[in-house]
Amino acid sequence: MSERLAVVSGGGTGIGAAVARSLVLDGCSVLVLGRRAEVLSATVERIGAECGRPEAIRAVTADLTDPDQAAKVVEAVGGRPVDVLVNNAGGYHSAESDTLAGIAANWRATLDTNVLTAVLLTEALRPALRRPGGRVILISSIAAQRGGGDAYSAAKAALHGWAYSLAAQLGPDQITVNVVSPGYVAETEFFDGRMTPEGHAQRVAATLVGRAGVPDDVAESVRYLASPAAGYVTGQVLGVNGGSVLGR
Ligand SMILES: NC(=O)c1ccc[n+]([C@@H]2O[C@H](COP(=O)([O-])OP(=O)(O)OC[C@H]3O[C@@H](n4cnc5c(N)ncnc54)[C@H](OP(=O)(O)O)[C@@H]3O)[C@@H](O)[C@H]2O)c1
């Protein structure tokens, strides 16, 4: 069997880079996506060297909120079936204004970053998904399940409802669709200078295991859901949160 092809959005940093690395180690050929070319090429070089498989990872620069740029990914895939699609790109937009115009701008930016990126990439690649056997994984957040993030919580929760629809649509083709919902994960660009020692300690104290998550914690869950072994798991939300939220 030829090696599986995986596409990972936001694969240049943090959780996405850890996912890309674990899929390369698992034998996949991986295409990582993001807006910053220099960040992507440094990650491609690092993962290729660490895994001893420089030919197995490459990058395409794309702002996935833009339909034309999402379409570029289809060209890069070049007609090969996509075995694994990991919609990981996302992020938090701080609300800078309490005017209605400012609130509208913040919600639009948050929905664009966390929902539209996943929708456009998935729709662009939908015809290319491996039938049977394709895997679609959406990276949500604990904020979808417990709130606390305003527009960010709402945007991530939107992914859950959409994943259930997508799982129903793609199930007859033996394609699975699942959501991974991380809790607090340190060592990424997500908090972008917003994290304080108190905020860190509070989040660690909210876990049952007494530590922050690391990108590899999430990557290992994605690796399982992306594997051929996970064909009977679809339409599910998997919390990877150290026990901060239980059972949902
Ligand atoms: N860290 C946490 O505690 C945590 C917890 C729960 C959920 N999450 C979720 O996990 C995912 C990964 O986050 P992370 O923690 O690894 O943070 P991160 O390092 O900031 O990763 C986000 C990635 O998304 C990419 N991205 C953002 N907007 C994009 C766009 N419009 N088009 C293409 N790529 C885009 C970024 O690359 P460019 O800037 O180069 O485009 C970056 O590589 C996100 O969806 C985040 O919401 C994180």
The ligand as an SDF file (V2000), in Angstrom:
LIG
                    3D

 48 52  0  0  0  0  0  0  0  0999 V2000
   -3.2330   25.8400   23.3180 N   0  0  0  0  0  0  0  0  0  0  0  0
   -4.3740   25.5890   23.9180 C   0  0  0  0  0  0  0  0  0  0  0  0
   -4.4690   25.6600   25.1670 O   0  0  0  0  0  0  0  0  0  0  0  0
   -5.5800   25.1770   23.1110 C   0  0  0  0  0  0  0  0  0  0  0  0
   -6.6850   24.6730   23.8380 C   0  0  0  0  0  0  0  0  0  0  0  0
   -7.8130   24.2690   23.1510 C   0  0  0  0  0  0  0  0  0  0  0  0
   -7.8570   24.3430   21.7770 C   0  0  0  0  0  0  0  0  0  0  0  0
   -6.7910   24.8510   21.0760 N   0  0  0  0  0  0  0  0  0  0  0  0
   -6.9040   24.8940   19.6090 C   0  0  0  0  0  0  0  0  0  0  0  0
   -5.8640   24.1190   19.0610 O   0  0  0  0  0  0  0  0  0  0  0  0
   -5.5530   24.5940   17.7400 C   0  0  0  0  0  0  0  0  0  0  0  0
   -4.0500   24.8130   17.6260 C   0  0  0  0  0  0  0  0  0  0  0  0
   -3.6890   25.8320   18.5340 O   0  0  0  0  0  0  0  0  0  0  0  0
   -2.2520   25.9530   19.2100 P   0  0  0  0  0  0  0  0  0  0  0  0
   -2.4660   25.9550   20.6760 O   0  0  0  0  0  0  0  0  0  0  0  0
   -1.3190   25.0040   18.6160 O   0  0  0  0  0  0  0  0  0  0  0  0
   -1.8910   27.4600   18.8420 O   0  0  0  0  0  0  0  0  0  0  0  0
   -1.0010   28.0800   17.6710 P   0  0  0  0  0  0  0  0  0  0  0  0
    0.4080   27.6790   17.8730 O   0  0  0  0  0  0  0  0  0  0  0  0
   -1.3400   29.5350   17.6540 O   0  0  0  0  0  0  0  0  0  0  0  0
   -1.5520   27.3720   16.3420 O   0  0  0  0  0  0  0  0  0  0  0  0
   -2.5650   27.9080   15.5140 C   0  0  0  0  0  0  0  0  0  0  0  0
   -2.1680   27.6390   14.0760 C   0  0  0  0  0  0  0  0  0  0  0  0
   -3.2270   28.0140   13.1820 O   0  0  0  0  0  0  0  0  0  0  0  0
   -2.6800   28.6880   12.0640 C   0  0  0  0  0  0  0  0  0  0  0  0
   -3.7140   29.5810   11.5350 N   0  0  0  0  0  0  0  0  0  0  0  0
   -4.4150   30.5130   12.2090 C   0  0  0  0  0  0  0  0  0  0  0  0
   -5.2390   31.1810   11.3790 N   0  0  0  0  0  0  0  0  0  0  0  0
   -5.0640   30.6350   10.1470 C   0  0  0  0  0  0  0  0  0  0  0  0
   -5.6100   30.9090    8.8640 C   0  0  0  0  0  0  0  0  0  0  0  0
   -6.5110   31.8790    8.6740 N   0  0  0  0  0  0  0  0  0  0  0  0
   -5.1940   30.1820    7.8000 N   0  0  0  0  0  0  0  0  0  0  0  0
   -4.2660   29.1900    7.9800 C   0  0  0  0  0  0  0  0  0  0  0  0
   -3.7100   28.8890    9.1630 N   0  0  0  0  0  0  0  0  0  0  0  0
   -4.0970   29.6130   10.2340 C   0  0  0  0  0  0  0  0  0  0  0  0
   -1.4700   29.4400   12.6300 C   0  0  0  0  0  0  0  0  0  0  0  0
   -0.4640   29.6800   11.6390 O   0  0  0  0  0  0  0  0  0  0  0  0
   -0.2910   31.1170   10.9080 P   0  0  0  0  0  0  0  0  0  0  0  0
   -0.4200   32.1740   11.9540 O   0  0  0  0  0  0  0  0  0  0  0  0
    1.0670   31.0490   10.2790 O   0  0  0  0  0  0  0  0  0  0  0  0
   -1.3970   31.1490    9.8930 O   0  0  0  0  0  0  0  0  0  0  0  0
   -0.9360   28.4560   13.6590 C   0  0  0  0  0  0  0  0  0  0  0  0
    0.0220   27.5650   13.0750 O   0  0  0  0  0  0  0  0  0  0  0  0
   -6.3850   25.8610   17.5450 C   0  0  0  0  0  0  0  0  0  0  0  0
   -7.5460   25.5440   16.7990 O   0  0  0  0  0  0  0  0  0  0  0  0
   -6.7570   26.2620   18.9680 C   0  0  0  0  0  0  0  0  0  0  0  0
   -7.9620   27.0050   18.9970 O   0  0  0  0  0  0  0  0  0  0  0  0
   -5.6440   25.2600   21.7160 C   0  0  0  0  0  0  0  0  0  0  0  0
  1  2  1  0
  2  3  2  0
  2  4  1  0
  4  5  1  0
  4 48  2  0
  5  6  2  0
  6  7  1  0
  7  8  2  0
  8  9  1  0
  8 48  1  0
  9 10  1  0
  9 46  1  0
 10 11  1  0
 11 12  1  0
 11 44  1  0
 12 13  1  0
 13 14  1  0
 14 15  2  0
 14 16  1  0
 14 17  1  0
 17 18  1  0
 18 19  2  0
 18 20  1  0
 18 21  1  0
 21 22  1  0
 22 23  1  0
 23 24  1  0
 23 42  1  0
 24 25  1  0
 25 26  1  0
 25 36  1  0
 26 27  1  0
 26 35  1  0
 27 28  2  0
 28 29  1  0
 29 30  1  0
 29 35  2  0
 30 31  1  0
 30 32  2  0
 32 33  1  0
 33 34  2  0
 34 35  1  0
 36 37  1  0
 36 42  1  0
 37 38  1  0
 38 39  2  0
 38 40  1  0
 38 41  1  0
 42 43  1  0
 44 45  1  0
 44 46  1  0
 46 47  1  0
M  CHG  2   8   1  16  -1
M  END
$$$$
